[in-house]
Amino acid sequence: MHDAPPDRPVSLDLGEDFAEIRDSVRRICAAFDGGYWRDLEAREGYPTEFVTALTEAGYLAALIPEAYGGAGLPLRAASAILEEIHASGCNAAACHAQMYIMGTLLRHGSDAQKAHYLPQIASGALRLQAFGVTEPTTGSDTTRLKTRAVRDGDHYVVNGQKVWTSRALHSDLMLLLARTTPHEQVKRKTEGLSVFLVDMREARGHGMEIRPLRAMINHNSTEVFFDNLRIPAQALIGEEGKGFRYILDGMNAERVLVASEALGDARWFLKKAAAYATERVVFDRPIGQNQGVQFPIARAYAETEAADLMIRKAAALFQAGQPSGDAANMAKMLASEAAWHAAEACLQTHGGFGYAREYDVERKWRETRLMQIAPISTNMILAYIGEHILKMPRSY
């Protein structure tokens, strides 16, 4: 995820880029049909076989440099991988965090940390899937988080709680954001936060407790509790107190990748809706012949194509080392809304059958709705646009 020199020209490939990778991902996903995902949801299971297949194909190590055993691909390639996973009816939420969490380690970790962890992450020997940031009482106000990490000799002692920490029960490592200097002792609220790479294999049962958090969708979400958890000082990534900047550094990549998943969802819904509208005959005519059915699908298609362009722009800017925050945030918002409009059109087109689990529409419909809430809500993006792009007064 190294940025290229800032003077590198930005170009957009408007065709189907990374065609070989896309075809390979489609073939992998073909083995995991709707029945596989419905079964997992029924028992709240984790898609171990799916994650293993992606790992063995090298796709979860797409952004890890070749020197550490990864593929060394650009962000746009990772974007294409996640788009195709979702366009195939699968869900990458079980493993996508490894793509963007790893960036913090790669950009700000020590040489020793990178040499120790990245090859094992690339091979699949270790999973870096858990991201401990959100807390019950602070939500999007990350600078107010209350989890503390206090230095004690060669260790830090961690106390606090995280919520909506997906995949914690299926991860070996956690990227943890905690406050190392009390909020009232810093000049700027973004100071005094630090990032740690926690070995969960050692932490569980020794000051870390993980509880499943039941939700509308099968996201394997959890609550994580820290009670005097001792972690080695070497777990600190970068400099103490600069963790918030490290986390922000990887958020543009995260926005692009999550937007790509939403784009894939939109494409799945559009294909499903158009096919059903063409095949379903009511009152002696295909229902897709009716403008009330046809137009919402067509409008969602137009929104999807527009979101695709913004995602490509954001990825190109990121790769060229140019400021990409504006485009990345807008890409995430536009893609999540296009996906939701496509989902609504698809469910409405299917009518009662849209609620039948065997069609997979209701499952994907529920999964897609999350995209407007996490990893950043639509309102937070609008606030960003209003303040940072349009230069209006800060709204919160």
N, C-alpha and C positions, 0 to 999 in steps of 0.2 A: 504493500500500500504506500510505497514511497512516492511522493509527488515528483513529477518531472520538472525540469527547470521552468521558471515562470514565463520565459520568452517563447516557449514551445507553442506553435500555432494550434488553434482549436479547430477540429474538423468533425463533422457528423456523417456517419454512414447511415443513410436512410433506408437501406435495404435490410434483409434479415442477416445481421452480422453474426459471426461465430457459428456458422451453420453446422459445422461438424459437432461442436459441443452441444448445440441444441438437439440435434438428431440423437446423440448419445444419451442425453438426459431423457428425451422422450421414450427411448427404448427401456431405460431403467424404470421409468414411471409406469410403463405399460404392465409391468409385473405387479403393480400395487393399485388395483382397481378400487372402485367404490366400496365393494364388499370388505376389502381389507381395512379401510378407514372407518366403516360403520361398525365393524367388529371391535376395533380399538376403542371407539367412543363408548360402546355398550359396556365395556369393562374398564374404562378409563385407563387404557394401557398406553405404553410408550412405543412408538414405531421403531423398535430396535433393528428389525430387518431392513427397513427403508434407510435408516441412518447408516447402517453398515454398508449397504450397497453404494450409497453416495460416497462414503469414506473410501471404500476400496477402489472406486473409480477416480479418486483424487479430487473430487469436486469441492469437498469441504476445506481443502487446503489450497484452493484456487489463488488466494491472495498472499499466501506465505511464499517468500522468495525461494527460488530453487536451491540457494545455498543452505537452506534449512529443511530441504526435502519437499517443499511445496511446488506448485505449478508456476508461481511468479506471474500470474495473469493480471491484467488491468481490472479496475473496478467494473468496467462495462461488461467484461466476461462473466464476473460474478453476478451482475445484474441479469444477464441473459439466462444463467443457470437457474436462478430463483424464479424468473418469469415463466420459464418452461415447466418447472415443477408445479406451479400453481395453474398454469394453463392446461396441464394434463389432469387436473382434478385432485392432485396430491396437495400436501401442505408442508411447507419448509420450516414452520415454526419450531419444530422439534430439534432443529439443527442450525438455523440461520445465524444464531448469535455467535457461533464460532467464527463466522466470516468477519463480523465487524468488531467483536470484543478483542480479537487477536490484534487488531490495529494498535490498541493502546500499549500492549506488550512490545509489539514490533517497533513502534515509534519512540517509546519512552523507557522501555526496559533496558537493563544493563546488558552488556555482552554476555555475561555469565547466565543471566536469566533467559535470554533468547537462545543461547546454545543449549541450555538444559531442557527448556520446555518446547520450543517450536518444532524440532524434529519429531518429538513424541506426539505433539498435536497433529502434525502433518500425516503421520503414519496411522493415527487412530488409536495409538497406545494410551493416550490421555484425551479426555474430552474437556474442552473449555466451553461450557454451555451456559453457565449460571452468571447472571449479572445482578449484583446486589446494590441497587440504588434507591428505588422507591420505598417510602415508609408510610405507615398507616395515617400518620397525622400531618404529613407535609406534602404528599402528592407531588405536584409539579414544581413546588417551591423547593428545589433541590438544595439550595444553600442553607435551608433551615433544618436539614436532616439532623437527627439526634443521636445516631449511632456514633459512639466515641471509640477511638483507638488511642490509648495512652502508653507512651514509651516507658518501659520498665527494664532497664539494662539492655540485654540482647534480644528483647522481645517487645511486642506491643500487646496490650490487654484490651480486648474488644468487648464492648457491651452495647446492646441495642436490639433493634428488630427491623427486618425488611419484609416487604409484602409484594405479592405478584412477582416473585422471583421464579420465573419459569425454569423447568428442567433441573432444579437443584437436586432432585433425587436421582438424576441420571447424568450427573456431571462429576468429574474428578476435581476440577478447579473452579474457583469463583473469582471473578473480578469484583472487588468490594470497594465501595466509596464510603469513607468514614471521616468524621471530623477529628482532627488531631489537635486543633487549637479551638477553644470555645468561641462561639459566635460573638460574644460580647468583648472578646479580646483582639479582634481583628479590625483593621481599618476598612477593608472592603469585604462585603459578605461572601464574595467568591473565594476569599483566602482561607487558609486553615483547613482545607479538605485534602485528603490524601487517598491514593489508590493502592490497594494491596492485591496480590495474587495469592489467594488462600487455597491451600491443599485441603480439600474437603474430606479426603480419605482419612487424614489425621485429625481433622477438627470435629467430625461428627462423634458425638458421645463424650467429647472432652471440652464442652463449652459451646457447642453448636447443636441446635435441635432444629429439625426440618419437619414441618407438618403440611400435608397436602391441603390445597385450597380449592374446593369444588367451585366450578364456574359453568357458565352457559356453554362453553366449548371445551373440547378436550385439549387443553394447552399445557397440561402437567404443571400447573402453577402451584406455588408453595408459599408458606410463611417461614421465615428463617429467624431464629432467636439466638442471640449471642449472650452468654453469661460467663464473664471472665475468661473468654477464649484467649489463649496465649498463642500468638503466631510469631515466628522468627522475624527479626528486624529485616532480614534479607527479602522478606515478602513485599516490602515497600517497592513500588514502581516509581522510578524517577526521584524527584525531590519531595520531601515532606511539605505539605501545605499547598502544592500546586496541582492537586488531583482534579480539581474542577476544570482547569484548562485542558488537562489530558483527556478527560471524558468528552468535553466539547469538541476536541480535535477529531474524534472519531464519529461524531454525530452526523456530519454531512454524508459520510459513507453509509451510515445506518439509514438515513432518510432515503437515499437513492435505492438501497437494497430492499427496504420495506415497500417503497413505491413500486418497485419491479414486481414484487409479489402481488400487490393489488392489481397491477396491470395484467398479470397472468390470470388472476381471478376474473377480471372483466372479460378477458378473451374467452375463458371457459363459459361464462354465463351467456355471452353473445352467441357463441356457437350453438350452445344448448337451446337457447330461446329461438333462434332463427330456424333451427331444424324442426323443433316441435311446432312452431307456428306454421311451417310449410306442410307438415305431415298431418296435423290435427284438423279434422274436418267436422264442422258443426254448421247446421242449417245449409248443408249441401255445398259448402265452400271452405277452403282452408282459412283458419282464423287469422293467418298472417296477411290475408287480403284486406282485412279490416284495418283502417288507419289507426284506430284506437289501440290496436295490438302492435302494428308495425312501427308506428312513429316513436314510441318510447325506446324500442330496441335500436332504431336508427340513430336517435339522439345519443343514446349511450355509446354507440359505436363511434360517433364523431368525437365525443368527450374522451374516449379511450385513445384515439389516435392523437389528440392534442396532448394528453398526458404522456404518451410515449415520447413525443418530441421533447418535452420538458425534462424527462428522465435522461434522455440521450444528451441533452445540453448539460445537465448537472454532472453527469459522469465524465463528459469530455472536459469540462472546466476543472473538475477534481483531478483528473489524470494529468492535465497540463500544469497543475500547480497554481492555478488561478483561483480567486475567491469563488466559492461554489455554494455558499450558504443560502443565498437568495433562491437560486435555482433548485437546490436540494429540498428546501422547505416547500416551495411551490409545487415541485414534482410530487412530493408526498401527499400534499393536500389534494391536488387535482386527480391523482391516481386513485386515492381512497374514495373520492366522491364519484369518479367514473365507475369504479367497481361496484359501489353501492347502488348507483342508478341502474347498472346492468343487472345486478342481483334482484332489484325490485321488479324490473321489467321481465326478467326470467321467471320469477315466482308468480307474478300476475299472469303471464302467458300460460303457465302450466295449470293455473287455477287450483282446484283441489288436489290434483296430482303433485303440485309443488310441495305439498305437506307430506307426501308419501316418501318415506326414507329411502326407498329403493332407487329413487331418481337422483338422490344426492343434492338436490337443489336446496332443501332446507338446511342441510349441514353446511354447505358452502355459504349460504345466505347468512347464517349465524357467524361463521368465521370472518366473513368480509366486513361485517358491521364493526368489528373491533378496530379495523384500520383507521377509523376516524377518531378513535380515542387514544390508541397507543401505536407506537412508542411516544408520540406527541399528539395532543388533541388539535383538532381543526382550529379551535379558538386561539390556542397558543400560536399557531402559525399565522393566523390573521393579525394577532397582536404584533408579531415579528414584522410582518409586511407593513403594517401601519406605522410602526416606530422606526424601523431600520431602513426601509425602502422608501416609504412616502414621507418620512421625517415628521410625522405627527407626534403629539405628546404621548408619552408612555401611558398605557391604559391601566397598568396595575402596579 
